[in-house]
Amino acid sequence: MAVQLSRRSLIKFSPAFLILSRSLTAPRPSLSAQDLEVKGLDREIWADELEAFVPKRIFDVHTHLPCWRFNLDPKKAAAPPDAVGGAVFTETTLDLLTRFNQKLLPGREVHYLAFPTVFPQCDFKGSNAHVASEVRNRPGSAGLMLVHPSMSAADIEKSVAAGGFLGFKCYRYYSVTGDMVECRITDFLPEHQIAVANRHGLIIMLHMAKAKACADPENLADLQRLSRQYPRVRWVLAHCARSFTPYPIEKVGRQLRELPNVWIETSAVCESASFSALFETFGIARVLYGSDNPRVGMARGKYVAVGRGWFGVDSEITRSLTENPTDLRLTFYGYESLRALRYAVRWAKLDDRQIQALFYNNASKLIEAVRKDRG
């Protein structure tokens, strides 16, 4: 992600204001076994706000399968697995995620577009083999392979075929420039890999860099060129095209709508205004539901927009607000995202058919189209 505010950026608090500074990387919520207990506030929010809103069938297009053993950082023993993968999810399976989803989304049938957790130093082969194994016997779900810029077209084509993958997950950690904050798309996703996706009509799950995300002039120009030059690629822009504030998607949503092979997913965004701007400018026909589970969606907190940036409100921050008399118990990031989505859906006056499309049908149609093209 681009320039944001992290918990370490919290310098001072008074009842009147927070003084916050910028950090270069996104705040990552912490996750523990205790966090995954459904507590009183969670039950109230589910019953009062979400149970009647969330459809019975869900396709979650942003699901990670973190496995701590695929983190190749030689210093990882000095930090708990929670620092990246979540202590509960040191060896994640779809069965495990489904058990937790049954607690958080009771009575819902959840299908997954799953991919590895992105470690800066990563066992790509092991991570991808794990995802392929998990989705192989789940016809309602699918997998994406994690790619590195150094992978050749031949190697990727071989891995896609062997693993049954429907596309790629790329990430800015691996930028050939060494700058994961201000890198361009092709710095971490070279065009020889995009060409493979184009030949086979695959999905590319794209998490953009740069402070303005999709509204950055270089990012927008790159998306316009790449989507036209590689028209069979299905681009899925993560985190509302990385609009944790409404500004980026409000600014360029109509231009993205003109690109017929671009979809946008909702994961981890907690601002209703971002979703409202998405619906108004981009429409809903190519909007997909995502959770960013388990690393973010199942942790406790909320991403809050501040100006053009955002930061994660977590337990460390709420504990510091000792003079605040209001109820500051935290619920799940995933619930906060669903709450924001619910209000935007209400303001846009979406009907039941459109809500079902947002949560399931749009993704299902996309997945089936990719499968058909792959043969």
N, C-alpha and C positions, 0 to 999 in steps of 0.2 A: 504494500500500500504506500501511498505517498505520505507527505509530511502530516503527522498527526500528534495528538497529545497522549502521553502515556502516564501510568501511575508514578513513574519516577520523575515526571515533569511537574508533579504537584509540589509547588514550592511553599505556599502559604495559604492558610484558610482563615477567613473571618466570616461571621454570619452574613456579611454584606457581599462578599465576592471571593472568587478563587483567582489566584494569580497562576497562570499556566504558561509553560514554555513548550516549544516544539521538540519533537523527537523524530528521528529518521525512520523508525520502523513502527509497525502497528502494535498496539497493546494486545497481548494474547491472554485471554481469561485463564485462570487456574481452574483445575478440575480435580475433585476428590470424591471418594466414595460417599462422604456425607452429603456432598452437593446433589447427588443423584437420588437422595431421599425426597419423595414428594411430600412437602410440608403443608401446613394449614393454609398459608397464603397461596401456594400453588394450586391447591384444590379449589380455593375460592375463585381464583382467576379463571381456571378451567371451567368451572360450573357457571360463573356469572357472565363470562365474556367469550370463551372460545368453544365450548362444547356445541353450541348451536351454530357456530360459524364454520368450523373445520369440517369439510366433507368426510364421508366414510372411507373414501379411497383416495390415497395420496401417492404421487410419484415425486420423490425427493431427489432432485438432480445434483445435489451437492453434498455427498456423503464421503467422508474419509474412512479408511481402515488403518488406523495407526498401529504399528508394531515397533516397539522400542528396539528390538534387535536389528532393525534395518537402519538405525541411526549409527553412522560410522564415525561420529565425532570421537576422537580418542579421549577427550576430556568429559565425556558424558557421565562417567561415574561420579563426578564431583557435583552433579546436579540431579535432582530427582526426575524420574520420567515425566512427572507432571509438567516440567518446564516446556516440553514440546508435545508429548503424546498423551498425557493424562494418565495418572497412576492406575486408574481403573481399566484403561484401555491399552495396557502394555502389549496385548496380543488380541487384536480386535477381529471379530468375525461378524458376519451379518446376523447370525443367530443372537449374538450378544446385543447388537444394536437393536434388534427387533424386540428383545426382552425389555430393554429400557424404553423403547418407543411405546410398548404396551402400557408402561407406567405413565409416561408423559402424554401420550395421545391415546387414551383408552378407547377401545372399540373401533380403532382405525386400522385399515389394511394399508401397509406402507411398502412401496416398491422403491428400488434404489438405482441411481446412477452413481457407482462407487469408483473411487480411485485412491491411490496411496496418500498417506500424509507426506508432506514435503519436508524433508530434512535437508539442511544446508550441505551436509555430507551424508550421502544416501546410498544404500544398496538398491540400485534401480532394478536389477534383475530379481532379487528376492522380493521387493515390494510389489513389482508387477505380477510375479508368479502367484503371490498370495491373493491379490485381487482377482486374478483370472480363476483361481481355484474356488474362491468364494461365490462368484457369480455363475460359474459353469452350470450348476444344477438348479438355477433359479431363473426360469424362463421369463418371469415378469420383471427381472432386473438386468442390469448391464454394467460393464466396466470400461474405464478409460485407463490407458497406460501413462505412466509418468515418463516424460521425455527430457533429455538433456541436449543442449545444442551440439555436443560432439557426436551424437548418434547419427550414423549414416542413413540414407534413404533405404538402402538394402536391409540394414539391420532392423529398422523400424517396420518395414513391410513384413519381414519374417516374424517379428514379435507380435504384430497385430494379428497375423494369421494364426500363429500358434496359440495365442491367448484368447482369441475370439473377441478382441477389444473393438469397441465402436468408435474409438477416437483417442485423443491425447489430452493429458493435463500437463501444461507447461507452467513454469513459474520463474519469477524475476530473480530469485536467488542465484540462478545459473547464468545470469547475463554475462556475455563475453566481454563486456566493458568493465566488469568489476563493480559497477554502480547499480545496485538493485533498486534505487530510489527513483532515479531519473532516466532509466533506460527505455529504449523504444521496443516495440513488440518484437521486431526481428532480431534484437540483441539477445533474446532468450528463446526465440522460436524462429530458427533460420528457414529460409524459403524452400530449401530442399525437403524439409519436413512438411511444410504446408502443401507442397506439391504432392506428397504421398496422400495426405488427407483429401486433396482434391481428386486424385485418381480414384479413390475408393468411396468418396462421399461421406467422409467421417466427421465427427464432432471434434471441435477444439474448445476446451474449457479455458477461457482466457481471463486472467487476473491482471489488469493493466497496472503499470507503474505511473509515475509522475503525479505532481501535486494536484492537478486538475482532472486527473483520470480521463474519462471519455471526452471531457471538454478541452483537454490539452490539444492545441492545434496539430502537433505531430501525431499524437495518438489517433485523432479523428482522420487526418489525411491518410495514415497508414491503414486504418480500418476500411476506409473507402476504397483505396487502391487494392488492398489484398482481397477484399470481398468480391470485387469485380474481376480481378485477375484470376482468382481461384473460386469460381462460382459454385462449385459442388461441395465446398467446405461448409459445414454447419457451425458457425461461430456462436458460442454461448458466452455471454459477457457476465462474469461473476459479480455478485454483490450489487445488483442493480446498476451494472456497468461501473461499479465501484463508486456509487453515489450514496455515501453514508450521510451526505447532506444533499438537499434537493438541487443545488446549483448545477452540478455537471449534467445530469440528465435533463433538467429543464432547459439548459442551454443548447444541447445537441440532440435531444431525443427525436425530433422530427427528421433530422438528417440521418440518424440511425434507422429510422423507420423506412427510409427509402432503400435500404439495403436488404433485399429479400432473403438473404441467407444469414441474417443475424437474429439471434434470440437473446433474451435477457432474463437472468434468474435473480431471485429475491433474497438469498441467504444472508443472514447476520445484520441486515439493515434494520434499524429500530426507529426510524423517523417516518411518521405518516406522510409528511410533506414530500419525502423522496418518492414514495409509492404514488402519491397523487400526481406528481410531476411526470412519473413514468407512464401512468395510464393516460394522462392528457396529451403527452407528446408522442409516445411510442405506440399507444394502444395496448390491448391485452392479448391479441391473437398469438403473439410469440413471446409471451411472458410465462415463465416456469417457476414453480415453487422449489426452493432449496432451503436447507436447514444449517449447513456447515456443521453438522454433527460428526463426531462427538465433541471435538476440541473446543468449539465455540458454542454451538446451540444448546448443549447440555450443561454448560457452566452457568454460573449465576452472575448477573450484571446486566448492563445495557450500554450500547454505544450511543453517545449523546453528541449532537452536532453543536459546534461552537464556531461561529463565523464560517470560514471555508474549511475548517478542520473538524476533528472529532476525537473523543477519548472514551475509554471504557470506565464506567462507574462500577467499581467492584467493592468487595468487603473492606479493603484497606481504606478506601475513601469514605465509605459510610461510617466506619468506626471513628473516623476523625471528626465527624459532625456531631459532637456531643451536645452542642447547644441547640440543635434542631429538634423541635418537639414532634415532628411528623413521623409517621410510620415509614422507616427506611429499610424494612426487610427486602431482600433481593429475591426475585424469581429468576427463572432461566432466561438467558439471552434468546433462546428459541421462542419462549412465550412472549417476550417483549417484541420480537419481530412479528409474530402473529398478531399481537394486539395492534401494532402499527398498521399492518396490512388490513386488518378488519376495519379500522376507521377509514382508510383510503378507499376500500371497497364500498363502504356505506356512502361516502361523499360522492363517489363516481356512479352510485346507483346501479351497481352491477347486479344482474339477476342470478338465480341459482345455476343456470346453465353456464354462465360466464365464470362463476366461482369454481364450478367443477372443472371447467377447462383450465383455469389458472392452476389448480392443485393437481390435476391428473391428465386430462385429455390432451392438452397441448404437448406435454412431455411424451405421452404414450405415442402420439402421432409422429413426433420427431424420431423416437427410437425405432418405431416400425419402418419409417422411411429409410433410415440408415441401414437397418437389417436387410431391407429389400434391395438396396443398392449394392450391398456387399455380397448378396446372393446367398 
